[in-house]
Structure formats: structure tokens, C-alpha cells
């Protein structure tokens, strides 16, 4: 597994949580009998186990790893921990790493949580507790007796650097859409990012980006506009697993080929424009954190009982064929539209100009004065 193959062996090999890592290292370097246990909280895949392994080895400890959620009952927990606690004087360089301590709370745990708190009072060796939960109320007992350090999801810019390193080491090339989706899906989780990337490589569908699409584009667009509430529409939008550019294009295609009144058409195209500007900024600045706002923008398209159906470039072939790269006038038109929509001229030639021509032909919008001649020529074909 890539997540194990590329697990960092040194602190400098880790990414993110610089201050948190420094605090953990300080706890190790100053530990003495009587020092409080260390409590690390944060979502999965951000390095709680890794940093504990690295520093335990660096400071010469033999780390015993246990999973608290596998020993929820008091009797089971005692059977595992008691031998370690009772023999701790004979093993001065032993330490305990107890993962998922947030998994032993609740009525089904039969005293496991309280038993662990009592046992920790007897421990005189370095002890690290780890939890995925950020709920301090739920973890109150452990927070009270521990040195609490919060670790956070890894920022997308650092995930991207790490992913690029792994892909280079593996000799694998993927498209930008695939890369964006991997980063977005992993949500700051390095382990999840590497597992997802490896599974996609193994499925050998990595170059097409089609793996993002759990349901058809048509089903997604039509379900969005048939939603009975904005909450339902948001759920549909979030389930549309596809490249961000493809998602924007899918909505654009459906909107401009549907029988909408001018008010709704104008409103929806304005939203599409804002979504396109956002995506362009993401590509230009490589600030993938902005991707989280894309669905929030597209959700503004929603309005109940609006007759939008998906149609992929449902335009006459002569218009599509005649508008691309044929003469200076057409190139100028493509570049003009591209500037207005914040995209390249070649992208505008395929994704925007054909629809604008169709809208002019249907008399839904007026032709820009500067390009009347070329538009009239294309429309006459």
C-alpha cells in the first residue's frame, strides 16, 4: 500500500501541523515520571500514529500500540493493559500508544472509559492517547488528565506537493482534473489521498477522469432541477462526483438548451459565470482550498419547477464544426467571448461560442455589434 510505503520515517518528512509536531516533540524531550499523558486529537490520516512512531524511535522507546475501540469493556481493557502497567518498572524504555480512545464511550462500553481513566493514574511510562473526535465535551475526562494537542487536516497545497512526489516516485502521470478530485475527496487526509490515488491507478482508468462519475451527468442535472427543496438539490449536487470543469459545463449545457425565460436564463448564466471565474482562479493560483466553494455557488442556480433538462452540446453540427479555428474573424470572436467568460479562446470556441450562436439564432440575446458579420455568416450555414 502506498500509504505504508510512503509513510514518513522522519519528522522532516511529514507535511502540515508544524506547530503541533513541535509541541509533540517538546513533550517527548521533556518527559519524566509524573508527566501527563499526551492526548492527540484530529481527523484520521493526519499523522497522529506516524509522529508517535517516529519520535518514540528517535527517543529510544519501544512503543506498544493498542486500539481502545477493540477493547471497549472494562474486563477486556484490564486484561490488555494490566500486564504492561504491572511490569513497567522492568521495561524502562517502553511507552504506550492507545488509539481511538474516543471509541470507548457510550452505554455499550460497560465501563471501559472510566476504567481507562483509572488505569492512567497508575501509569508511570510515556503514554500517548489518540482520538479522531474534536468534541471536547465527549473527551472531557481525557482532556482533564492529559496534555492536549490538536492536529488539523493537511492543507490542499501541501497534499498536492506530497501527491506529486509520490506520483513521480511511482512514474505515474494523471490529468489535472483527476488530481483536483483526489485532493478534494481526501479532505486533508494523507492516508486517504494515497489510498484513493493507488486504487485509481490500479483500476487503469486514471487518464479518463470518468471514475468520478457515480451516476450519469444527465441523471445528476435532472435530479438537481427536480429537487423539491434546496436541501435536496444540495444533496444531489454533492453526489455528482465529476471533474469541476465537467460539472460547470454540464449545468451550462442544460441551461442554454432548455426553454427558459430571459430572467431565469440571465440569472443562471450569471451563476455559471461566477463558478467559472472561481475555477479559473483555482487553476491560476493553485489554491485548491477554494474548490470547497464551487458547489455553494452552483447551488444558487436552483429554483423549483424550472424546466431544465440536460443536453450535451445539442446543437446543429455545422455550427459546432464551423466555429472552431477557421479564419481570423472566428479566432477574434472566440478570444472576445473567452475574455468575457474568463477562459481561453480555444475553450470558448467549444464550450461557449456555439451556445451563444444558438441563443442569437433563437433571438434570446442580441449579437455583439463588433462581431455581427462573422456571427451572421456562421448562422447562415
Beta strands, then each sheet from edge to edge (+ up, - down):
strand 1: 37-41
strand 2: 62-67
strand 3: 94-99
strand 4: 127-131
strand 5: 146-150
sheet 1: 2+ 3+ 4+ 1+ 5+
end
